[in-house]
């Protein structure tokens, strides 16, 4: 019985034969007390310690190495079960496509509405001013303000490059230009490709922002600073001394980035770019440290951008989460040098665009935004619903459809639902939680719940949540028309589809400090792309299907007769489809909730739009700058001086009011041009500010 006990220590007694360690072959004349006998095999202290599980601490020689760390058989089994339990990303996306195509039957094009939009442009514009669509003047609200173009303030860009053992893999294809430049045929290792593209990134970035400085850190189990605050010219001779080895550990990389930002350059604004080729071994520890330093600590406001060096997006859930939580960019590069360079270019464009902001001449700030929820974020375990860390309650589900004239609400019977207690992601206005409703997500398909980031009861009310669902209903209606028009005019066009949205109201008492009403939809896996926002931001033209998605905004304006436009388009691009979520309808009458910026967002998005090939194929009427000015003047004249006070109705938010055109513009710009922003302020808070002043 003694010999069968795992991990038992053999008594110190003289052995007839030498005792040999199974791993290192070290020999002893007799069994030392520090040695271990397990399953009839001897292990010296150092080798036995190497078999300690990184997750639970149990010693198991029959475990396995995972990303440079040892896992016992039990923990490895749990990991494999968790990875295999959920459906594939393609299956989840295909389910959304099948549901969306149900409303995309052939629909007669609304020629009357199109004529209405054309007439609106014609009556408000000069008939003899059919000039090309050019860059419009500044919004009227912005005149008299200073512009930073581009910012002269130096930024500290920190590159965190994965140098784990898998980065030694020589599977990266070279493009023809790089082959000629290096004189190499065939493939290079991932670490060599990262080194090459890092120098190109610094060189290209310097064209737009030559004043920025760069630091480079390589990391695996430990992190090494390759260079600190180097110029773009100094980056040209960059060489990674720390060659690829061991596992991937984000924590060491984040600690090094924090030290560089806080100690080496506390006066500079920082941007962090993290490149990795797979899952980290310390996801939980890295997320905890990240929240302490980059979300709530001294580095709050610093953006982290992620580059996934590979083609399987599910391998980069942790990296995509870190980028999302700071409002940064995530790009998937594939396994080519060209793809990696394009990913770096996407990040550089985001950094450059983020510095080109409007500010008030007097330095005034908008302090009337509502109070945010203080939350911790968990690992992206969307489909895990055990006994712990979940909320279980009953809720009534409803959905909305739109026929072009009116909304139709469908109610469903109350049922049991489950929601993860902590969010794992956030957007501009909502927190995202793992969610399960067996009436919708049958066969284990995943869902997500989206709750307001704000504590105010008004933004968590059924009216606010229904406004979000109605925006999706409007977008789905016009997407069906858009796809029908494309199919009639183009050969094998891509389809534009929106994820259906449901409204849930908790039956009875909600869990403490939790919203009683929220939206939910099917989980959409993949690399999220932001095509445009509700405040005039337009993404880089290199995004897949970008021209078609931007044309949809123009199409919604024309097809609705100029009543509204569908903006804030973001989602996942496939070969033949673009799956979008969280759209925002912008109307001159501000009927679609907190994200509807009214005339301010409406005009700004029209001014930012540039017609492309898709607009021409759809035979959309060009929107010239002079006509946009006329619409802007007409909207301002219509709103008059009543922008500060909204007349409450049965469908309005009881203790919230709309802010003026000028204040909306200031609040939108304070959030950054790429953000989705809210046009609502808390009356109670504003009244207190007014009393103090």
N, C-alpha and C positions, 0 to 999 in steps of 0.2 A: 504493500500500500504506500510505502514511503516513496518508492521509485516512480509510482504513477502520479504523484502529486505535482502539478505544474509549478515550476518556479521553486521547488524545494531545494534547500541547500544540503549538500552532502556532508556528513560529518568528517572531521579531519582524521583520516585513518590511512594507513599505508596501503597503497594499491599494488597488485602484482604487476600491472602494466601501466605505462605512462598515461596520464590524463591529457587529452588533446582537445583544444577548443575547436568546435565545428566550423567557425567562421574564419579565424585568423591562423589556425593550426598551431597556436602556441602550446608548448608541452610543459607539463609539470610532473615531477616524480610521484607526488601524491596530491590528493584533492584539496586545494586551499579552501578555507572557510568563506572567502569572498566570491568563489565561483558558484555557478548555478547549474543544476541539472534539470533539464526540461525535456520530456518525451524521449528519455534515454540518450540525450545529447548534452555535452558539456559546453558551457559558455563562460569566457572570461568576463570580468566586470565591465570593461569598455564595450565589448561586443554585445553584452546583454543590455546595457543602457541604450545602445543604438536601436534596439527593438521596442523602445517605449513609444506607444501611440501618441502622436502629436495632439489628438483630440481628447482622449480620455485618460491617457497615462498608463494604460495596461500594457504589459510586456507580452508580445506575441511574435515569436520568430517566423511564424507562418503567415504573417501579414504581408503587406505590399507597399511599395513606394508610390506615392501619388504627388506629382509636382514637387519632388524634392523633400517630402516629409513622409515619415513612416505612419501607416494606418493599420490598426489591428483588423482582423477579419470581420469583427462585428461592425466597426465604424465604416469600413469599406463597403459592407453589404448595405448599410443604411444609406450611404451616399449613392450607390448604384440604384437602389429602389427609388430614391427621391428623383434621380435623373430620368429614370425610365417611366415613372408613374404618370407624368403628364403627356398629353398629346403633342405631336410635333408642331413647330411653328407653321409649317405649310398646311397642316390639317386645320389648325385654328383659323388661319387666313382664308382657306377655302370655304369654311363654314360661313364666314362673314360674307364672302362673295356670293354664295348661293342664296343667302337670305336677302342680300341687297338686290340681286338680279330679279327677285320676285316683283319688285316695284318698277323695274326698268323695261316693261313691255313697251311696244311701239305706241307713242303718244303723238297726237297731232300737234304740230308746232303752233304756238300761240302768236299768230301774225299780228293780231290786234294789239297785244302787249308790246311787241317789237315796235310797231308804229308809234305807240305812245312814248317809248323811250327816245325814238328818233325825233319825234315832234318836240319832246322836252329839250333835247339838244338843239333843235332848229330854232325854236322860239326864244330860247335863252341865249343863243349864239348869233353872231352876225353871219348873214348868208354869204358874204364875200370874204370871209376869213377862214377858208378851208386849208390853213397852213398845216405843215407836218406837225405831228405831236412832239413837242419839244419840252425841255426841262422847264417846269413852271416856276413862277416866282414863289418866294417864301409865303407860307400861310400868313394871313393877315394878323393872326394872334402872335406871330413871332417877330413882326417888324419892330425894330428898336431894340432888339436883343443882340448880344454878342454871340458869335459863332466860333467854335473851336474847329478849324479845318486845315489839316488835321491837328490833333492836339500836339503841342510842342513839349508836353510833359513826357519825360523819359519813362518807359515801362520796362520792367524786369521780367523777361520771358524765361521760364524754367522748364527745360526738357527733362522728363523722367523716362529713361529708356530701360526696358526690361532686358536684363542680361542673364536670364536663367538658362539652364542647360538646353531647353528646347529651341532657343534662339540660335544654336549651332547648326540647326537643320538646313542643309543647302537645297532649298526648294523654291527660291525666289527667282522668277523669270526676269530677264533684262530686256528692255526695249532697245531698238536699233541705235538710237542716239547714245544711250548709256554704254552699249557695247563698243561703239566707236571711241567714246571718251575714255573708257577704261582699258580697251584692248582685250576684252574678255569675251569668250563665247560660252554659252551654256548658262548655268545657274550659279547664284551666290548664296551664302548663308543669310539668315534673317538679320543677324547682328551686323553683318557687312552692309546689307541694304539699309538698315536703320542709320548707320553711320553716314552713308552716302546721302540719304535723303535729309538728314538733319542739317548738313552743310548747305544743301540746296534750299531748304526751308529758310535758313538765316539769310541767305543771299537774296531770295525773292522777297522776304518780309522787309528787308532793308530798303527796298525800292519805294515802299509806301511809308515806312517809318524808320528812317535811317538813324534816329536818335536812340532807339531801343537797344538794350543790352541783353545778353543771353548767358544762362548758366546751364550746364549739362550734368545730370546725375545718372549713373548706371546702378541698377539694383538687382539683387536676388535675395539671398538670406541676409546680406549686408548691403549697404549703399556706399558708393564712392563718388565723390565730386570730381568730375573730369575737368571742368573749367568753371570759373566764377566771374560773372559780369563782364563777359567778353564781347567785343564788338563783332559785327558781321564779318569784317575782314579777318579777324582772329579766328572766327569759326571755320574759315576756309581750310585751315590746317588741323581741324579736329581729328583726334584719334582716340578710340575707346581702348584704354589700357586694360580695363577689367573685362576679360573675355568671358563668353557665356559659360555658366556653370550653376549647379544647384537648382533650387526651386524658385517660384515666384512669390514674393512677399511685398504687398503694397505698403504695409505699415512703415518699413524702413525708408521707402521712397518719399512718403508723405512727411515723415519726420525731417528728412533732409531738406525738402522743399520749404517746410515751415522755418527751419533754422536760417536758410538763405534769405527768406523774405523778411524775417524779424531781426536778424542780426547783421547780415551783409548789406541789406538795402531797405531799412525801415522807412525811408523817405520816398521810396518808389512804389508805384502801383504794380502789383504782380499779376501775372498770367501763368498758369501751370498747364503743361501739355504732357500727358502720360501715355506712353506707347507700350503696349503689351501684346503677347501672342496667345493668351489663354487665361484660364481662371487662376486667381491667386489662392494660396494655401491659407491665408489669414484674413478671409473676407470679413468676418465679424469684428476682429480686432482693428482692422483698417477702417471700417465704417464707424466704430466708436470713436476712434481718434479723429477721424475726419469731421464728425459732428462737433466735437469739442473745440477744434481749432478753426475749421473753415466755415462752419455754420453759426456757431454761437460764440466763438472765441475771438482772439485778436485778428484773425485773418478772414472774418466774415466779409463778404463782398468780393473776395478773390474768386475768379472763375477758374474752374478746372475743365480742360478739354481732353477728351479721350480718343485715341486712335487704336482700333482693334486690328492687329496684324493677322488677318485670316479671313475666312469666308463664312464661318458658322457664327451667327449673331448670338446664339444661346450660350456661347463660350465667353461672352463679354457682358453678362448681365450686371456683374459688380461694377465694371468700368463705366457702363452706360448709366448706372444709377448715380455714381459720383458726379459725372458730368451734368446730369439732369438737375441734381439738387442745388448746384451752383449756377444754373442757367447757362452752362457751357455747351460746347458742340461735341457730338460723338460721330465719328466716321469709321466705316468699315473699309479696309484697303484691299482685301484680297491678298493674293500671294505674288504680286508683281511690283517692280520698282515704280512703274508708272502709276499704279493704283495707290501706292504709299505716298508718292509725291503729290497726287491729287488730294489725298486726305490731309496732308500738311497744308496744302493751298487753301482747303476749306477752313481749316482752323485759323490760318493767317488772315483770311477775309473776315472772319468773325471778330478777331482781335482788332483789326483795322477799323471795321465798321463800328465797333463798340466805343472807339475813341472819338468818333465824329458825331458829337451830340450838341444839341442846342441848350444854352443855359440862360437864365435871366440876367439882364445887365446889372441889376442891383444885388444879385446873389440871393434873391428870395427863394424860399423853399416852400413846398406844399406840405403842411403838417396835419392835414385833415383826413388821412387815410385811416380806415377802421383798424381795430386791434386784431393782430394775428393770433392764431392758436399757437401755443408753445408745444411742440411735439418732438418726440424722438422717432427716427426712422429705423425700420428693421431691414433685414436682408430680403432680397426680392423673391420670397417664397409664396408666389401668388396662389398656388394650388394646394397648400398644406393647411388642412382644417382638422386638427386633432382636438384634444381636450384642453390644451393650454393656449393662451395668447389669442383667443377668439371671443367674439360676442355672438350670442345666439338670441334671436328674437323673432317675432312675427311682424310682417309688414305687408301692406297693400301695394300692388304694382299697377302702374298705368303707363300707357304710351300715347303718342300723338302722331297723327298723319296730317298732311296738308295737301289740298287739291288745287291750289292756286288762288283760292278765294277765302277759304275758311279752314279752321283746324277741326279735327275730329278726334275726340278722346275715347280711348278704349280702356275700360277698367277690368282688372282680373281679381280673382278671389285672393284673400289674404293667405299667406303661407309662411312656413318657417324658412328663415334665411340665416346665413352665417357670414360674419365679416371679420377679417383680421383686426386685432386691437390697434396695431400701429400701422401707419402708412409706410410704403416703401418708395414712393415717388411723389413728385409734386409738379404742378404746372404753374402758370402765371396767377391763377385764381383758385385752384382746387388742389386738395390732397388726394392721393390715389391709394386705395387699399385693396388687398385681395378679398374677393367676395364670392359667395356661392348661393345660388337660388336653383334648386333642383327642378323647378318648373320650367326654367329657361336653359340652364346649363346641364342638360342631360348627358349621360355617357362620360362624365368627368371633364367636360369642357369648362374652361376657366372663364371667370368674369372679374371685373374690377368695379369698385364703388368709388364715386367721386364726390367728395364733400368740400364745402367751402373752407378756404384757409382762414376765414375770418370768424370771430366769435359772435358778431351781431346776429340777433334773431332774424332781422330782415333778410340778410343774405343766406340764411338757412331755411327760410320760409318756403312753402309750396309754390308761391308766386315766383320766387327767384329761381327755384329748381326747374319749374315748368318752363320758364323763359329759355333756359338752356336746352331743354328737350325740344321746344318749339323751333329753336334755331336749327337743330339737327333735322327736324321734320321738313323745314323749308329747304334746307340744303339737299336732302334726299329727293324732294320733288323736282327741283331744278336740275339735279344731277341726272335724273331719268330723262328729262328733256334734252339735256346736253349730250348724253350718250346717244340718244336717238338721232339727233341732228348730225353728230359725227359719223354714225354708221351710214346715214343717207348720203353724206358728201365725201367720205374718205374710205379708202380700202384698208380693212383690218386695223381700225384705230384702237388705241388703248381705252379702257373704261375708267371712269372716275366714280368711286363708290364711297358712301358714308356708313360708318358703323351705327346700327340702330341704337337708340337711347331710351332707357326706361326711367320712370320716376317712382321712387319708393317712399311711402310714409309709414312710420313705425306705428303699430297698433298698440294702444295702451301707453305705458310709460317707457320712454327711451332710457337706455343705460345712462348713468350719471355723466354729465358734461359731453354727451354725444348728440349730434344733430338728429332731429326727428324726421327730417326729410332730406333725401339725397338722390343723386342720379347714379345709374349703373348701366354697364354695357358689356359686351363680350370683350375678353382680353385680346388685344391686338399686339402680337409679338413682332419684333423686327427693329430695324434701325429707323428711328423717328427723324423725319425731315421737316423743317419749318419752311414752308413756301412763302407765306406772307403773314402779316399780323393785322390787328384791328386798328392800328394807328399809323399805317403807311409804310411799314417795313416790307421790302421785297427781297427775296433770297437771291443768291448767286445763280446765274443762268445755267451753270454746269449741273445743277441737280437733275436727276432723271425725271423726265416728263414735265419739266418746269414750265415750258411754254404752254402746254395743255392746261395745267392747273391754273396758271395766271389768266388764261383765256376764260376760265370758268367764272372768275370774278366779273369780267366784262359781260359775259353772257347773262349772269344773274341780274345785272343792272338793266340790260336791254330787255330781257324776257319778262321782267317784273314791271316794265313801263317806267323805270326810274324810281320806283317806290323804295327799293332797298338793294343792297349788294351783299353777297355772301363772302366773307373774308376770314382771316385767321385760320388759314388752311394748313394743316399739318397731318402727317401720317407716314405710312410705309409704302414705298414704291416697289412694285413687282414688274416683271417683264411686260405684262399685258394689262395690268391694273394698277391703280393708285388707291389705296385704302386710307381714307381720311377720318379724323375724329375731332371732336370739340370745335366745330365751326362757329363763327359768330356772325349773325345777321346785323348789318348796320342800316338803320333807317333814319330819315330826317325827323321822325316823330319819337324816336327812342322807345320803341315798344318791346325790345328784346333783351331786357335785363341789364345787369350791371356792366356787362362787356360791350353794350351798344353805346358807342361814343356819340351817336347822333350825327349832326352835320359835320362836326370836327373830324371824326373818323371817316365818314362817308366821303368828304372832299379830299382828305389826305390820301385815301386809298385810290381814288380816281386819278389824282395828280401823279401818284407813284406808278400807275399802270402804264406799260408800254406795249402796244399791240405787236404781236408776232405772227408767225405763220398760222397758228391755230385760229387766231382771230380772223385772219383773211379767209381761211377755209370755211369758217362758220359764217362768213359774210356779215360780220358785225360792223356797225357804223363806227368809224374812228372817233375817239374822244380827244378833241384838240384842247390845247391849254386855254384858249380864249373862251371856249364854251364852258370849261370847268369854272373859270372865273365868274361867268354869268350865273351858274348854278350856285356858287358860293355866295354871291351877292344876293340872289333871290332867297337863299336859305337864311341869311342874316337878317334880311328885311322881314321875313315871315316870323322869325323867332322874336324880333324886337328886343325889348329890355326885360323880357320875362324869363330869361334863361336861369336866373338865380332861384326862382321859385316855381316849383312844379305843382299844378293843381291836382290834389290827390283824388283818386277815384277808387272804385271797388277793386280795380286790377292793379293798383299801384302799391308801392312799398310804404307802409304806414308811417314809419319814423325815419325815412330816408328821402332826400330830395336830389334832384338832378343839379349838377353844377353847371356854371355858365360855359360858353364856348371857350373863353379865354382860360378859365381854370381847368377845364378838361384837357386843353392842350398842354398846360404846364404840368399837370399830373401825369399825363401820358409820357411826356419827355423825361420826367424825373425817373421813370421806370426803365428808360432805354428804348431805342427804336425797335428792337426785335422782340420786345415783350408784349404780351397781351394784357391790357390794363382795364381798370374799372372806371366808370364814370359816375360813381356814387360816393357821397360823403355822409357821415353820421351827423344828423342835425344837433343832437344833444352835445356832442363834442364841439361842433362848430359854434354853438351858442355860448359854451363856456369860454372859448377863445375870444369871441366877440365881447363878452363881459369883461374879460381881463384887459382887452385893448381899449 
